[in-house]
Amino acid sequence: MRFQTVAQVKNPGVVRVLLVALRAHGFHPLEPRDGGLPGVPNLFGPEGIAIDVPEDEAEDATLLVADLLKDMDSAAS
């Protein structure tokens, strides 16, 4: 099964919320990977933590993630 990145997010808390929301909507995201060292997330990913889903789910998952990020951003303002 091939996976596609639908978003990269710097805040680990937001990543957790997005993963739960994706699963609740029937998507199958991969668990985020650490940078290779325990307790040091994103060591090799300065653009953020990648959220990956199966390729056949990527289009719909991208829409959902974009809407959720927009809602979270407007709620923080």
Secondary structure as UniProt FT lines:
FT   STRAND          3..9
FT   HELIX           12..24
FT   TURN            25..26
FT   TURN            38..39
FT   TURN            41..44
FT   TURN            46..47
FT   STRAND          49..54
FT   HELIX           55..57
FT   HELIX           58..76
//
